Each structure stands twice: as structure tokens, then as C-alpha cells.
Amino acid sequence: MAKIDYLLGSQGILTTGVIEKAQTHAQRMRSTEWQVRALYQVAQEEFITPVFIDNTRDLQLGDTVQVIYSRSYPAVSRISN
């Protein structure tokens, strides 16, 4: 996680993405989480962010979000909150 934080902090570029998956995920012996992930493009190639836990449940399928990705490794990304 530290390497990802470093890459995004030092080489991060913001772009627009679209929520392509939004679902409830049940944790064992815990409450459920609202998980989303976004699709974004870099140089006409599509990428998908890792799952983002949206505690507010504001993000829905098709919503536009900001994604930060690494200039050197565009697949390294996360939804910018």
C-alpha cells in the first residue's frame, strides 16, 4: 500500500471515470459495505480501479467520479475521495 501511495502521490494524474460496478458486500460477522469500482481511460486504453468502500453509499452505477492514476503505471489507481 505504501508503494501505491507513493506512486499516486508523486506521479498521480486525475481523470474522470464512471462507476461500472456498485454492490453490497456482506462482511463475515460484521455489517455490509457498499463497494464500487470505476472504469477510466488512459491513452485510449480502459482500466478499472480497485474496489472502493463508499460508507456514505452516495455513489451509484453510472455516476461520474474522479480517479487518480500513476503516470508510469496507469493500472495503479484509486477513486479520489
C-alpha positions as CSV (number, residue, x, y, z in Angstrom):
1,M,0.0,0.0,0.0
2,A,2.9,2.4,0.7
3,K,4.3,2.0,-2.8
4,I,0.9,2.7,-4.3
5,D,0.5,5.8,-2.1
6,Y,4.0,6.9,-3.2
7,L,3.3,6.4,-6.9
8,L,-0.1,8.2,-6.7
9,G,1.4,11.0,-4.6
10,S,4.4,11.6,-6.7
11,Q,3.1,10.8,-10.2
12,G,-0.7,10.9,-9.7
13,I,-2.8,12.3,-12.6
14,L,-6.5,13.0,-12.2
15,T,-9.0,11.8,-14.8
16,T,-12.7,11.2,-15.0
17,G,-14.1,7.7,-14.5
18,V,-17.6,6.1,-14.5
19,I,-18.9,3.8,-11.7
20,E,-19.2,0.4,-13.5
21,K,-19.9,-1.8,-10.5
22,A,-21.8,-0.9,-7.3
23,Q,-22.9,-3.6,-4.9
24,T,-23.4,-4.5,-1.3
25,H,-20.8,-6.8,0.2
26,A,-21.5,-8.7,3.4
27,Q,-18.6,-9.0,5.8
28,R,-18.4,-12.1,8.0
29,M,-19.8,-11.2,11.4
30,R,-19.9,-7.5,10.5
31,S,-22.2,-5.1,8.7
32,T,-22.4,-4.8,5.0
33,E,-20.3,-2.5,2.9
34,W,-21.2,-0.6,-0.3
35,Q,-18.4,-1.3,-2.8
36,V,-17.9,0.4,-6.0
37,R,-15.3,0.5,-8.8
38,A,-14.8,2.7,-11.8
39,L,-13.8,2.4,-15.4
40,Y,-11.4,5.0,-16.8
41,Q,-9.3,5.5,-19.9
42,V,-5.7,6.4,-20.4
43,A,-4.4,6.8,-24.0
44,Q,-7.5,5.1,-25.3
45,E,-6.9,2.0,-23.1
46,E,-9.5,1.1,-20.5
47,F,-8.7,0.4,-16.8
48,I,-10.7,-0.5,-13.7
49,T,-10.0,0.9,-10.3
50,P,-9.7,-1.4,-7.2
51,V,-12.8,-1.7,-5.1
52,F,-13.6,1.5,-3.1
53,I,-15.7,1.3,0.1
54,D,-18.3,4.1,-0.1
55,N,-19.5,4.4,3.5
56,T,-22.0,7.1,2.5
57,R,-23.5,5.0,-0.2
58,D,-23.7,8.1,-2.4
59,L,-22.0,6.5,-5.5
60,Q,-24.3,4.6,-7.8
61,L,-23.9,2.7,-11.1
62,G,-23.2,5.2,-13.9
63,D,-22.0,8.1,-11.7
64,T,-19.0,10.1,-12.8
65,V,-16.1,10.2,-10.3
66,Q,-12.5,11.5,-10.2
67,V,-9.8,8.8,-10.5
68,I,-6.2,9.3,-9.7
69,Y,-3.7,7.0,-11.5
70,S,0.1,6.7,-11.8
71,R,1.7,8.3,-14.9
72,S,4.2,5.4,-15.1
73,Y,1.7,2.6,-14.3
74,P,-1.8,3.7,-15.4
75,A,-3.3,0.5,-13.9
76,V,-2.3,1.7,-10.5
77,S,-5.2,3.8,-9.4
78,R,-8.0,4.6,-7.0
79,I,-11.2,6.6,-6.8
80,S,-10.3,10.0,-5.4
81,N,-12.5,10.9,-2.5
